[in-house]
């Protein structure tokens, strides 16, 4: 399976961005993705889970983003979305989309920069 991310960029604190992650490739794998989500990695820090969503649309969020980020998924389009609101400078990181099916697949990463 191949994951293509889009939607990162530069935004001022308090602003919003929307990330997308589209899965394509092996039809069997794409149609059996159990979990999709995002990790992020800031300079000098470990990669951390931001949010995830199952095929049944159960969601999980890291504490720092609860109430500000919303993850959703369109199973028909094999695409997940991360709506990020009230962005803070500490949200600055490279965001990596992942999909779990017979192992983990990763997107190319997209930079999110929040200026103060």
C-alpha positions in Angstrom: 0.0 0.0 0.0 1.1 3.5 -0.7 0.2 6.6 1.4 0.3 10.1 0.0 0.0 13.0 2.4 -1.0 16.6 1.7 -2.0 19.7 3.5 0.9 20.8 5.6 2.3 24.3 5.6 3.0 27.4 7.6 0.3 29.0 9.8 0.2 31.5 12.6 -0.6 30.4 16.2 -4.4 30.0 16.6 -4.8 29.0 12.9 -5.9 25.8 11.3 -4.7 23.3 8.9 -6.1 20.1 7.4 -4.0 17.1 6.6 -5.0 14.3 4.2 -3.7 10.8 3.8 -4.8 8.8 0.8 -4.0 5.1 0.5 -3.6 3.4 -2.8 -2.0 0.3 -4.4 -2.7 -3.3 -3.5 -6.5 -3.5 -3.4 -6.6 -6.2 -0.8 -4.3 -4.3 1.5 -6.1 -1.0 1.0 -9.5 -2.5 1.6 -8.3 -4.1 4.9 -6.6 -1.2 6.6 -7.6 -1.5 10.2 -6.1 1.7 11.6 -5.0 5.0 10.1 -3.5 8.0 11.8 -0.6 10.4 12.3 2.6 10.5 14.2 4.7 13.6 14.4 8.3 14.3 15.1 9.7 17.6 16.2 13.5 18.4 15.9 15.4 16.7 18.7 12.3 14.8 19.9 11.0 11.3 19.5 8.2 10.5 17.2 4.9 10.6 19.0 1.4 9.4 18.1 -1.0 12.3 17.4 -4.3 10.6 16.6 -5.6 7.4 15.1 -8.9 6.1 13.8 -10.1 2.5 13.2 -12.1 1.2 10.3 -15.1 1.4 12.6 -14.2 5.1 13.3 -13.1 4.7 16.9 -10.7 7.5 17.6 -7.7 8.0 19.9 -5.9 11.3 20.5 -2.7 12.3 22.3 -3.4 14.4 25.3 -1.7 17.6 23.9 -4.1 17.7 20.9 -7.4 16.6 22.5 -10.1 19.2 21.9 -8.1 20.8 19.1 -7.5 18.1 16.5 -10.1 15.9 14.9 -9.4 12.8 12.9 -11.8 11.4 10.4 -11.9 8.8 7.7 -13.6 8.2 4.4 -13.4 4.4 3.9 -14.9 4.7 0.3 -12.0 7.0 -0.6 -9.4 5.1 1.5 -8.5 8.5 2.9 -8.0 9.9 6.4 -8.1 13.5 7.5 -6.7 15.4 10.4 -8.3 18.7 11.1 -6.0 20.8 13.3 -7.4 23.9 15.0 -6.1 26.3 17.6 -2.6 25.4 16.5 0.3 26.2 18.8 4.0 26.7 18.1 4.6 23.4 19.9 2.6 21.6 17.2 5.4 22.3 14.8 6.8 19.0 13.5 6.9 16.7 10.5 3.6 14.8 10.5 3.7 11.2 9.2 0.6 9.4 8.2 0.4 5.6 8.8 -1.9 2.8 7.9 -1.9 -0.6 9.7 -2.6 -3.7 7.7 -0.4 -6.8 7.9 2.2 -4.3 9.2 2.6 -0.5 9.1 2.8 1.6 6.1 4.0 5.2 6.2 3.5 8.4 4.2 6.3 10.7 3.1 5.7 13.2 5.9 4.5 16.7 5.7 5.9 19.8 7.5 3.6 21.7 9.8 5.1 25.0 11.1 3.2 27.2 13.5 4.6 30.6 14.1 4.1 32.6 17.3 
